[in-house]
Structure formats: structure tokens, C-alpha cells
Amino acid sequence: MRIDIGCAADLVPIVAANIQRGVDQVYRAHQGASSSTVRAALKRKFGRAIGTTAIEVLAGCISDGNTPVIKCSSP
């Protein structure tokens, strides 16, 4: 999954790691739960820090039992 991170280039790996950590926590707590349950957990975790499209995709992935992986790519 690709999430565009809008911050200084030097901070992108740190922000991506923080997002991954939060996604991992939600995954462990809600693996296999309904999409709406996972979506609510992601919204509580991230607030408006990530967009609704990203939350929808992550929720679908987690509710299907898959582990989302957030990666940084060089510009």
C-alpha cells in the first residue's frame, strides 16, 4: 500500500515507521475483526493524520487477516 507522507524528506522514514507501529498495534488487537471495527480502531489511533482512503484500505487488509506493510520509497 502506498501512503503519501507530506513532510520533510528526512522525516519520511520516521513517520512511516510510526505509522507502521500504529498499524501493527491495531492489527494485533483487531486481526480478523469486521471491517467497521478495524476502521473505527484506525480512526481512533490516527485521527486525521492519515486519509480516509488509507484507513479504508488498511481496514480491509486487517479485517481479511493480512498484515499491512508500510514502506518508504526514495523520491
C-alpha positions in Angstrom: 0.0 0.0 0.0 1.2 3.5 -0.8 0.6 6.4 1.6 1.9 9.8 0.5 3.6 11.3 3.5 3.7 15.1 3.4 6.7 16.2 5.5 10.4 17.0 5.2 12.2 14.2 3.2 14.5 13.5 6.1 11.4 12.7 8.3 9.6 10.4 5.9 11.3 7.1 7.2 10.5 8.1 10.8 6.9 9.0 10.0 6.5 5.7 8.0 7.9 3.8 11.0 5.4 5.5 13.3 2.5 4.7 11.0 3.7 1.1 10.8 3.9 0.8 14.6 0.4 2.1 14.9 -0.9 -0.2 12.2 0.8 -3.2 13.9 -0.9 -2.4 17.2 -4.3 -2.2 15.5 -3.6 -5.4 13.6 -2.7 -7.3 16.8 -5.7 -6.1 18.6 -8.3 -6.5 15.8 -6.9 -9.2 13.4 -9.9 -10.8 11.6 -12.5 -8.4 13.1 -15.1 -6.8 11.0 -14.0 -4.0 8.7 -16.1 -1.4 10.6 -14.5 -2.4 13.9 -11.0 -2.1 12.4 -11.9 1.2 10.7 -13.1 2.6 14.0 -9.8 1.5 15.7 -7.7 3.0 13.0 -9.6 6.3 13.2 -9.1 6.4 17.0 -5.4 5.6 16.5 -4.6 8.1 13.8 -7.4 10.7 13.9 -6.9 12.8 10.8 -3.1 12.0 10.5 -3.9 9.6 7.6 -6.6 10.0 5.0 -9.9 8.1 4.8 -8.8 6.2 1.7 -5.8 4.9 3.5 -7.9 3.9 6.6 -10.4 2.1 4.3 -7.7 0.1 2.6 -5.9 -0.7 5.8 -9.2 -1.7 7.5 -9.9 -4.1 4.6 -6.5 -5.6 4.8 -6.5 -6.1 8.6 -10.1 -7.5 8.6 -9.1 -10.0 6.0 -6.3 -11.2 8.3 -3.4 -9.7 6.3 -0.6 -7.8 7.8 -0.2 -4.3 6.2 3.4 -3.2 5.5 4.2 0.5 5.2 7.3 1.1 3.1 9.3 4.2 2.2 10.4 4.7 -1.3 13.0 7.1 -2.5 11.8 10.1 -4.5 
